[in-house]
Structure formats: structure tokens, C-alpha cells
Amino acid sequence: MQKAHAPRSICLLRLSALGDVTHVLPLLHTLRAGLPGVELTWIIGRGERRLLDGLPGVRFVEYDKKTGLAGMRALRRELDQRFDALLQLQVSARANLLSAFVPAQRRIGYDRSRSKEGHGLFIHERIPDHGDVHVLDAIGSFCEPLGLVRDEVAWNLPVPDDAHAWARAQWADDGRRTLMISPCSSHALRNWRPERYAALADHAAAQGWRIVLCGGRSQLERSTGDAILAAMAARNGVLDLIGKDTLKQLPALLARADLLVTPDSGPMHIANAMGTKVLGLHAATNPHRSGPYSDRRWCVDRYDDAARKYHGRPAADLKWGTKIEAEGVMDLIRVEDAVSAFERFRNDAAKL
């Protein structure tokens, strides 16, 4: 139920990254449902805006981090209003400073345990501290100071019909299951070795699965894909789509997979939002905090091993959200770990 004096205008500030902006969508839908008629403005990065283009009920205002203070001043002029509430959904120093250029009566930020880089200097109120929860649930808590409760998780990514048509055209619906590999995170130290992806892909191909590679247009993604193909015995049957889709086509492409293999990355969370199951590769990050939200049964979790090796103590003793992006950390994930997770999924899928 909407409370008295409910805000009529709300600004959400979350610039990046692709995975994190998908975590904001359930909050946004909660705000729209719980505050009918509310005007929503979202300050966002350019690439993230392209992914969400077409989302109804929200005005997007882009900020390019390369523009620095001049861009912040320009953004203030573009906003041209004072909001009833600002939801400061990002704690980086840049985002915190940018928030100072957003006029708002109420300035709501994270609880103290999640604050950093001066976050507390730019807010007046904090969300409740619900303890060690997934990133999506922490973001979802931003509706609570506004008198709402997020009781449903829905993404409703805006994917146009032509994007789905493009994805359908990439391979025939012939009854074969599809293992899609998105091998790269934007954080290079989260990435698994190409030869290990190749070994997993060969195993899946031997079980009759179609193998599809996907990824962006960066040199790292292209070279990683080439290395995977070079190391595979069954490479002639692989569909290589690295660099061939757009951001609007990516969700549709991921939706066609039966299972996606990826490190902690944007495609992990986009696939999850589209209902695709994910075999996440976690050693540098904690899957319980940043893994695929809906279902983590098929993730490989070597985060505790990484904590013991690189910090000398179990993961339970680390601050929630600690990233262990150290050289060689992903080598803790063996091929056998991923094959075992794949086989668990294959057995579970056969029962459906």
C-alpha cells in the first residue's frame, strides 16, 4: 500500500555494470507497482542504457565517466528538477561525487556495512542492514525507506522481436541441447583458462550437446575464443558467435541456451534474468553474493578455497563482498569441477 506523502519523483543512480543494472530492474518494477504515477529517472552508463532501451515507465539520463566534472555539471542541467528522493545505488567514488549534482529532498543510500569511498557523506538516510545477502536483495531494500516491500522478483528485460528473430536464426530447433560459453568477465582475473573451457566443451559435445561461443568485440574476448577453439578436439562443430551480436540481441541469444558457462560477468546475470540456467565459475567472487540469483545449484564454488589460500582464513571470516581477484585464483577451479556441475545439470534436466 502506498503511504501518505509518497514521493512523486524518484531518481535512481546506478551507472554500471551490465550485470548490476539487471539487479536494479526488480526494484524499479516494485517502485512502479507500489507508487502509481511516480516519475522515475535513472542515471545510467551508455552501454547499460543500450541494454535497457525500451524499458517503459522510466526516463534515462546518461553519464559518460570520461566527461568528469564537466559531464556532471551538464547532467545537472539536463535533470533540471529537484527530486523527492534519490536512490544512490552505487558506492564508487565517482558515483558518490556524481550524486552531489542531483538535487533531492531525500538522499537514500546503503547501510554502513556496504558503504565505502565516502558514501555516507552524500546521503541522509540508509537502507536497513539485512546482513549477508545477494546484491539484488540489497538493491531491492531501497524500496523500504519509501514504505514499500519488494515481494516479487521480476526482470522483464526489454528485448525486441527482431532480436529474438535474430537469435532463432543462429541455429535450428532440432532437439539438441545447447551449452553456451561466455568466457570473459570485464575483470580479467575472474576468467578461466581457455583450455579448461575447451575440455568442458569437448565433454558436452561428446554427450551430443551443441556448443556455442558468445562474447563481445574486445580483443580479449576474440583471442580467448580462438584459444578455446584451438584447444578443442570437437571444434568443427562449434558455433562461434563472439562479436556477432548486439547488446539488444545478447539477452535473446542467452535465452536460447539450455545452460550458460561463464565466470562472474554481465552475461551471467542477463542469462539469469532471461530464465536460462547458469554454471557459474566462482573463485574470485562469492556466488552467494553475486552469483546467478535465481538458481545457483550448478555453480562451481571455490571461493572458500581462495580465501584460505590468499587470505589465510575461511571465507566466513572475510568481510561480505570481498573480491579475491588475485593472479591464478581461477586455477582453483578444475576441469573436473565444471564437468561434475555439467553432469548434475544434465541429470536434473532429464527429470524435468
Residue pairs with C-beta under 8 A, 6 or more apart in sequence:
2 34
2 35
2 36
2 147
3 146
3 147
6 35
6 38
6 146
6 147
7 35
7 38
7 83
7 84
7 85
7 106
7 146
8 37
8 38
8 39
8 84
9 38
9 39
9 41
9 81
9 83
9 84
9 85
10 31
10 35
10 38
10 39
10 40
10 41
10 83
10 84
10 85
10 86
10 87
10 146
11 41
11 42
11 43
11 79
11 83
11 85
11 86
11 87
11 102
11 104
12 24
12 27
12 28
12 40
12 41
12 42
12 43
12 87
12 89
13 42
13 43
13 86
13 87
13 88
13 89
13 90
13 95
13 98
13 99
13 102
14 20
14 21
14 24
14 42
14 43
14 44
14 89
14 90
14 95
14 139
15 43
15 44
15 45
15 48
15 63
15 65
15 90
15 94
15 95
15 98
16 45
16 47
16 48
16 90
17 45
17 48
17 186
17 266
18 47
18 48
18 51
18 266
18 267
18 269
18 270
19 264
19 265
19 266
19 268
19 269
19 270
19 290
20 90
20 135
20 269
21 44
21 48
21 51
21 52
22 155
22 157
22 266
22 269
22 270
22 272
22 273
23 135
23 136
23 139
23 269
23 293
24 42
24 89
24 139
25 52
25 55
25 154
25 155
25 156
25 157
25 273
26 136
26 139
26 140
26 150
26 152
26 153
26 154
26 155
27 87
27 139
27 140
27 142
27 143
27 150
28 40
28 42
28 55
28 57
28 58
29 152
29 154
29 156
30 140
30 143
30 148
30 150
30 152
31 38
31 40
31 143
31 146
31 148
32 38
32 40
32 57
34 143
34 146
34 147
34 148
35 146
35 148
39 59
40 57
40 58
40 59
41 58
41 59
41 60
41 61
41 79
41 83
42 58
42 59
42 60
42 61
43 61
43 62
43 63
43 75
43 98
43 102
44 52
44 60
44 61
44 62
44 63
45 62
45 63
45 64
45 65
46 62
46 64
47 247
49 60
49 62
50 246
50 247
50 248
51 157
51 247
51 248
51 250
51 251
51 270
52 60
52 157
52 158
53 60
53 158
53 248
54 158
54 160
55 158
56 158
61 75
61 78
61 79
63 71
63 72
63 75
63 98
64 71
65 71
65 94
67 74
72 97
72 98
72 101
73 101
75 98
75 101
75 102
76 101
76 102
76 103
79 102
79 103
81 103
82 103
82 104
82 105
83 102
83 103
83 104
83 105
84 104
84 105
84 106
85 104
85 105
85 106
85 107
85 108
85 146
86 99
86 102
86 104
86 106
86 107
86 108
87 108
87 142
88 95
88 96
88 99
88 107
88 108
88 109
88 110
88 119
88 122
88 123
89 139
89 142
90 96
91 109
91 110
91 114
91 115
91 116
91 117
91 119
92 117
93 117
93 118
96 117
96 118
96 119
96 121
96 122
97 122
99 107
99 122
99 123
100 122
106 124
106 125
106 145
107 122
107 123
107 124
107 125
108 123
108 124
108 125
108 126
108 127
108 142
108 145
108 146
109 115
109 119
109 120
109 122
109 123
109 125
109 126
109 127
110 119
110 126
110 127
110 138
111 126
111 127
111 128
111 129
112 120
112 126
112 129
113 129
113 320
114 138
114 321
115 126
125 145
127 138
127 141
127 142
127 144
127 145
128 141
128 144
130 137
130 138
130 141
131 320
132 288
132 289
132 320
133 289
134 288
134 289
134 290
134 291
134 293
135 289
135 290
136 153
136 293
140 150
140 153
141 150
143 149
143 150
153 293
153 294
155 273
155 274
157 251
157 270
157 273
157 274
159 248
159 251
159 252
159 255
159 274
160 248
163 246
163 248
163 249
163 251
163 252
164 252
164 255
166 245
166 249
166 252
166 253
167 249
167 252
167 253
167 255
167 256
168 256
170 212
170 239
170 241
170 253
170 256
171 178
171 210
171 212
171 239
171 256
176 208
176 209
176 210
177 208
177 209
177 210
177 258
177 259
177 349
178 209
178 210
178 211
178 212
178 256
178 257
178 258
178 259
179 201
179 204
179 209
179 210
179 211
179 212
179 257
179 258
179 259
179 261
179 342
180 212
180 213
180 214
180 253
180 254
180 256
180 257
180 259
180 260
180 261
181 197
181 200
181 201
181 211
181 212
181 213
181 214
181 228
181 260
181 261
181 262
182 213
182 214
182 215
182 254
182 260
182 261
182 262
182 265
182 267
182 268
182 271
183 191
183 192
183 194
183 197
183 213
183 215
183 221
183 224
183 225
183 228
183 261
183 262
183 263
184 191
184 215
184 216
184 218
184 220
184 221
184 224
184 263
184 265
185 191
185 262
185 263
185 264
185 265
185 266
186 265
186 266
187 264
187 284
187 325
188 220
189 284
189 325
189 326
189 327
189 329
189 330
190 263
190 264
190 265
190 284
190 285
190 325
190 330
191 224
191 263
191 330
192 263
192 281
192 330
192 333
193 330
193 331
194 224
194 227
194 228
194 230
194 231
195 227
195 228
195 231
196 333
196 334
196 335
196 338
197 228
197 261
198 227
198 228
198 229
198 230
198 231
198 232
199 231
199 335
199 339
200 261
200 335
200 338
200 339
200 342
201 211
201 228
201 232
201 234
201 238
202 232
202 233
202 234
203 339
203 342
204 211
204 342
205 211
205 232
205 234
205 237
205 238
206 234
207 346
209 258
210 237
210 239
211 232
211 234
211 237
211 238
211 239
212 238
212 239
212 241
212 257
213 225
213 228
213 229
213 238
213 239
213 240
213 241
213 242
214 241
214 242
214 245
214 250
214 253
214 254
214 267
215 221
215 222
215 224
215 225
215 242
215 243
216 242
216 243
217 243
221 242
221 243
222 242
222 243
225 240
225 242
229 235
229 238
229 240
232 238
241 253
245 253
250 267
250 270
251 270
251 273
251 274
252 274
254 260
254 267
254 270
254 271
254 274
254 276
255 271
255 274
255 275
255 276
257 271
257 276
258 276
258 277
258 349
259 276
259 277
259 278
259 279
259 298
259 342
259 345
260 267
260 268
260 271
260 276
260 277
260 278
260 279
261 278
261 279
261 281
261 338
261 342
262 268
262 271
262 278
262 279
262 280
262 281
263 280
263 281
263 282
263 284
263 330
264 280
264 281
264 282
264 284
264 285
264 287
264 290
264 291
268 278
268 280
268 291
268 292
269 292
269 293
271 278
271 292
272 278
272 292
272 293
272 294
272 295
275 294
277 292
277 295
277 298
277 345
278 291
278 292
278 295
278 298
278 299
279 298
279 299
279 300
279 338
279 341
279 342
279 345
280 287
280 291
280 292
280 296
280 298
280 299
280 300
281 299
281 300
281 330
281 333
281 338
282 291
282 299
282 300
282 301
282 302
282 303
282 333
283 302
283 303
283 305
283 306
283 324
283 329
283 330
283 332
283 333
284 303
284 306
284 323
284 324
284 325
284 326
284 329
284 330
285 291
285 303
285 323
285 324
286 303
286 315
286 320
286 321
286 322
287 296
287 299
287 301
287 303
288 296
289 320
289 321
291 299
292 299
297 344
297 345
297 348
298 341
298 342
298 344
298 345
299 341
300 333
300 337
300 338
300 341
302 332
302 333
302 337
303 315
303 324
304 314
304 315
304 316
305 332
306 315
306 324
306 326
306 329
306 332
307 313
307 314
307 315
307 317
307 318
307 322
307 324
308 314
308 315
309 329
309 332
310 324
310 326
310 329
311 317
311 318
311 322
311 324
